[in-house]
Amino acid sequence: MAAVVKAVSSFDQPEVDLSLSPRVNSAGINAIREGYTMYTSNAGTLEVSEAICRKLKDIDECPETTQHIRYTPTFQFYRDGEKVDEMFGAGEERLHDRLWLHS
């Protein structure tokens, strides 16, 4: 039996220009030299966690934002690829406690 193989993708040079501006290149190089590039813990950074808490804390009380839509934020916590916890709601203290517990 002969198999028919169809080409599913092209490995030619892309036509899209993905080059960065000299300003962006320079900023990236400076960030590396000044030590701003690093991996964070699985829990992320405290700064990002606090920003998420501030954003989600009172969102249901902002009619211009919610447009009569109700929802419950759900946070899932994973360790080594397995879910270890789940939290419903966006209480700032509760979220900080869970992040601390699983970090």
Sequence and secondary structure as in RCSB ss.txt:
>XXXX:A:sequence
MAAVVKAVSSFDQPEVDLSLSPRVNSAGINAIREGYTMYTSNAGTLEVSEAICRKLKDIDECPETTQHIRYTPTF
QFYRDGEKVDEMFGAGEERLHDRLWLHS
>XXXX:A:secstr
           S  SS     HHHHHHHHHHHHTT      TT  HHHHHHHHHHHHTGGG HHHHTT     EE
EEEETTEEEEEEES  HHHHHHHHHHH 
